[in-house]
Amino acid sequence: MKPQAPSQRAPTFRVGCAGWSLPSRDAAGFGEGASALQRYATRFGLVEINSSFYRPHKPETYARWAQSVPEGFRFSVKMPQAISHEYGLKGAGPLLAPFMEGVEQLGDRLGALLLQLPPRLAYDGRTASAFFRALRRRTAVPVACEPRHDSWFTGRADAMMVKHDIARVAADPARCPQAATPGGARHWSYWRWHGHPRMYYSSYAEDELRGLAAKARQAAQQGPAWVILDNTAHGHAVPNALRLQALLAENADA
């Protein structure tokens, strides 16, 4: 069966979840499909693959996922923890080849790469620049970086990311005030909302989602605005993402 096109109407905005699991209470609101991914793709046009952080996937797995979704669907793929946490970016260039050989099987469904850094990793401009140069030699795919050490939120670090065409993630909860706002390359924006007050578990209130929709609309004046809901532990990511998507669609219809 050919996957249905997602209901998301404004290509400027993409809203999705970290993973494509559908809570039983929300599953009835999705279309039919031979897999959870196909069903997920009937309502959303974006998903973040987080499992790639923990373990490699075979190239044929990525190819199968690409074939399961509509043409306009996009994957954001999290880079392996070996690169970010074990190597701390230093000398990690050789690890890119096996990772990229897999994700490139997504073809034009590959929308972005996500690099989440450990909280202990302080900014080192030489190390970061060397890694991003190696990455850019390998791919021109949009890259979003989520640093979690305060030293990354400076003008110097921001300029380095601009130089290498790297967007800085806007995160919630934010570890410092600047972390709540997109940075780096500003031709596109990427939010990752993890849930608060309890990360991964808490749901977002209506006023919080409306505030996020307003920020995404403002950012979209510069380029695409992508939002990932990562509060998946109690299944809140899907309803929160659906509500945010509806709020953005209301604005498009206005």
Secondary structure per residue as TSV (DSSP state, phi and psi in degrees):
chain	resnum	aa	ss	phi	psi
A	1	M	-	360.0	132.8
A	2	K	-	-71.7	130.2
A	3	P	-	-59.9	144.8
A	4	Q	-	-76.6	151.9
A	5	A	-	-71.9	142.9
A	6	P	-	-66.3	156.2
A	7	S	S	-78.0	-11.8
A	8	Q	-	-59.2	124.2
A	9	R	-	-100.2	-27.4
A	10	A	-	-102.0	109.3
A	11	P	T	-65.3	-17.2
A	12	T	T	-63.4	-32.6
A	13	F	E	-107.2	141.1
A	14	R	E	-133.3	130.0
A	15	V	E	-125.0	136.6
A	16	G	E	-161.0	-168.6
A	17	C	E	-125.8	164.3
A	18	A	E	-82.3	96.3
A	19	G	S	94.2	164.0
A	20	W	-	-116.7	21.7
A	21	S	-	-67.1	138.2
A	22	L	-	-111.6	116.3
A	23	P	-	-58.1	144.2
A	24	S	H	-58.4	-33.4
A	25	R	H	-69.8	-18.6
A	26	D	H	-109.2	-11.9
A	27	A	H	-61.0	-32.9
A	28	A	T	-64.8	-19.1
A	29	G	T	-84.2	2.4
A	30	F	S	-107.3	157.8
A	31	G	-	-75.0	178.3
A	32	E	-	-77.1	159.5
A	33	G	-	-177.6	158.9
A	34	A	S	-80.5	-9.7
A	35	S	S	-146.1	166.7
A	36	A	H	-61.6	-36.9
A	37	L	H	-63.4	-44.2
A	38	Q	H	-62.5	-39.7
A	39	R	H	-67.0	-44.6
A	40	Y	H	-55.2	-42.6
A	41	A	T	-71.6	-6.4
A	42	T	T	-77.8	-13.8
A	43	R	T	-121.0	-26.9
A	44	F	-	-118.8	152.1
A	45	G	S	-110.5	11.5
A	46	L	E	-150.7	141.4
A	47	V	E	-144.8	148.9
A	48	E	E	-104.7	124.2
A	49	I	E	-87.6	108.7
A	50	N	-	-95.0	-23.1
A	51	S	G	-62.2	-24.3
A	52	S	G	-66.2	-17.2
A	53	F	G	-68.7	-35.1
A	54	Y	T	-94.4	-30.2
A	55	R	S	-154.7	151.0
A	56	P	-	-75.7	149.6
A	57	H	-	-110.6	148.0
A	58	K	-	-67.9	148.2
A	59	P	H	-54.5	-37.7
A	60	E	H	-67.9	-24.6
A	61	T	H	-68.1	-46.3
A	62	Y	H	-61.0	-41.0
A	63	A	H	-62.3	-40.6
A	64	R	H	-64.6	-41.5
A	65	W	H	-62.2	-42.0
A	66	A	H	-61.2	-37.4
A	67	Q	H	-74.7	-12.4
A	68	S	T	-88.7	-8.0
A	69	V	S	-122.5	160.6
A	70	P	-	-66.1	166.9
A	71	E	T	-59.0	-39.2
A	72	G	T	-82.5	-2.0
A	73	F	-	-74.6	147.9
A	74	R	E	-133.1	141.9
A	75	F	E	-103.9	139.1
A	76	S	E	-110.7	127.2
A	77	V	E	-113.9	126.0
A	78	K	E	-78.3	132.4
A	79	M	-	-74.5	153.0
A	80	P	-	-62.9	147.9
A	81	Q	H	-65.6	-22.3
A	82	A	I	-59.5	-38.6
A	83	I	I	-71.1	-49.7
A	84	S	I	-84.7	-40.9
A	85	H	I	-102.2	-39.6
A	86	E	I	-81.2	-48.0
A	87	Y	S	-88.2	-20.4
A	88	G	T	58.8	34.6
A	89	L	T	74.7	-20.3
A	90	K	T	-74.5	117.0
A	91	G	T	68.3	20.8
A	92	A	-	-89.1	-2.8
A	93	G	G	-51.3	-44.2
A	94	P	G	-62.5	-19.3
A	95	L	G	-76.8	-12.2
A	96	L	H	-69.6	-36.6
A	97	A	H	-58.2	-53.8
A	98	P	H	-65.0	-33.5
A	99	F	H	-65.7	-48.9
A	100	M	H	-68.0	-32.5
A	101	E	H	-60.3	-31.3
A	102	G	H	-77.9	-54.6
A	103	V	H	-66.9	-25.1
A	104	E	G	-65.1	-16.2
A	105	Q	G	-70.3	-11.3
A	106	L	G	-72.2	-15.6
A	107	G	G	61.0	-136.5
A	108	D	G	-75.8	-2.3
A	109	R	G	-81.5	-10.7
A	110	L	E	-76.3	109.4
A	111	G	E	-98.2	-30.6
A	112	A	E	-165.0	161.2
A	113	L	E	-115.4	141.0
A	114	L	E	-114.7	129.1
A	115	L	E	-117.6	108.4
A	116	Q	E	-102.3	122.9
A	117	L	-	-95.6	150.1
A	118	P	-	-71.7	150.7
A	119	P	T	-57.7	-26.7
A	120	R	T	-80.3	-12.6
A	121	L	-	-82.2	103.4
A	122	A	-	-76.0	158.5
A	123	Y	-	-70.4	128.5
A	124	D	-	-131.0	104.4
A	125	G	H	-58.9	-38.5
A	126	R	H	-66.1	-46.3
A	127	T	H	-64.5	-46.5
A	128	A	H	-63.0	-45.0
A	129	S	H	-62.2	-41.9
A	130	A	H	-62.0	-41.3
A	131	F	H	-67.7	-46.6
A	132	F	H	-66.9	-31.3
A	133	R	H	-63.3	-43.4
A	134	A	H	-63.4	-39.6
A	135	L	H	-65.1	-43.4
A	136	R	H	-71.9	-23.4
A	137	R	H	-68.1	-25.4
A	138	R	H	-92.2	-33.8
A	139	T	-	-153.4	149.7
A	140	A	-	-104.4	5.8
A	141	V	S	-60.4	140.6
A	142	P	-	-53.7	139.5
A	143	V	E	-125.8	132.7
A	144	A	E	-115.6	131.7
A	145	C	E	-114.2	131.0
A	146	E	E	-112.7	85.7
A	147	P	-	-75.1	152.6
A	148	R	-	-133.8	20.5
A	149	H	S	-115.5	136.7
A	150	D	G	-55.3	-27.7
A	151	S	G	-67.1	-14.3
A	152	W	G	-80.7	-12.7
A	153	F	S	-101.7	63.1
A	154	T	S	-131.8	164.5
A	155	G	H	-61.4	-36.9
A	156	R	H	-65.8	-46.0
A	157	A	H	-65.1	-38.7
A	158	D	H	-64.2	-42.2
A	159	A	H	-64.1	-37.4
A	160	M	H	-62.0	-42.6
A	161	M	H	-67.5	-37.7
A	162	V	H	-60.0	-44.4
A	163	K	H	-56.8	-37.9
A	164	H	T	-99.3	11.1
A	165	D	T	59.5	48.9
A	166	I	E	-113.7	126.0
A	167	A	E	-85.4	140.2
A	168	R	E	-95.5	128.5
A	169	V	-	-62.4	144.0
A	170	A	E	-97.9	117.0
A	171	A	E	-112.7	151.8
A	172	D	E	-137.4	127.6
A	173	P	S	-67.0	148.3
A	174	A	-	-92.7	131.0
A	175	R	S	-74.9	-22.0
A	176	C	S	-148.9	161.7
A	177	P	G	-53.5	-39.3
A	178	Q	G	-66.5	-24.7
A	179	A	G	-68.3	-15.9
A	180	A	G	-81.2	-10.6
A	181	T	S	-116.0	138.6
A	182	P	-	-59.0	146.3
A	183	G	E	-144.0	-166.2
A	184	G	E	65.3	-143.4
A	185	A	S	-61.2	129.7
A	186	R	-	-110.3	18.3
A	187	H	S	-81.8	-6.9
A	188	W	S	-154.0	160.4
A	189	S	E	-129.5	148.4
A	190	Y	E	-140.2	116.9
A	191	W	E	-104.0	141.9
A	192	R	E	-128.1	110.3
A	193	W	E	-105.8	115.9
A	194	H	-	-95.4	-5.9
A	195	G	-	98.5	137.0
A	196	H	S	-150.9	154.6
A	197	P	S	-74.1	-18.6
A	198	R	S	-104.1	112.3
A	199	M	T	-57.8	137.8
A	200	Y	T	74.9	-16.8
A	201	Y	T	-109.1	-37.3
A	202	S	-	-77.4	146.7
A	203	S	-	-90.1	157.2
A	204	Y	-	-94.7	142.1
A	205	A	-	-79.0	163.1
A	206	E	H	-56.8	-43.9
A	207	D	H	-66.4	-32.2
A	208	E	H	-67.5	-42.0
A	209	L	H	-68.1	-36.5
A	210	R	H	-64.9	-38.4
A	211	G	H	-64.4	-40.6
A	212	L	H	-65.4	-40.1
A	213	A	H	-60.4	-40.8
A	214	A	H	-64.0	-41.2
A	215	K	H	-65.1	-40.7
A	216	A	H	-65.6	-39.7
A	217	R	H	-62.3	-41.4
A	218	Q	H	-65.1	-45.2
A	219	A	H	-64.4	-32.3
A	220	A	T	-66.2	-11.8
A	221	Q	T	-68.9	-20.7
A	222	Q	T	-99.3	-22.1
A	223	G	S	164.8	-177.7
A	224	P	-	-55.2	143.9
A	225	A	E	-119.0	117.7
A	226	W	E	-112.3	138.1
A	227	V	E	-131.8	128.3
A	228	I	E	-115.2	129.1
A	229	L	E	-96.0	122.6
A	230	D	-	-115.4	12.8
A	231	N	-	-87.1	67.2
A	232	T	T	-93.3	-14.6
A	233	A	T	-59.3	-38.1
A	234	H	T	-110.3	18.7
A	235	G	T	76.5	20.0
A	236	H	-	-83.8	-16.5
A	237	A	H	-61.2	-44.0
A	238	V	H	-63.7	-54.0
A	239	P	H	-64.4	-35.4
A	240	N	H	-64.1	-42.2
A	241	A	H	-67.2	-39.1
A	242	L	H	-63.5	-40.9
A	243	R	H	-67.1	-43.3
A	244	L	H	-61.9	-41.9
A	245	Q	H	-60.7	-40.6
A	246	A	H	-65.7	-39.4
A	247	L	H	-63.5	-40.8
A	248	L	H	-68.3	-34.6
A	249	A	H	-69.1	-35.4
A	250	E	H	-59.7	-43.0
A	251	N	H	-65.1	-37.3
A	252	A	H	-65.8	-31.1
A	253	D	H	-82.0	-15.2
A	254	A	-	-69.2	360.0
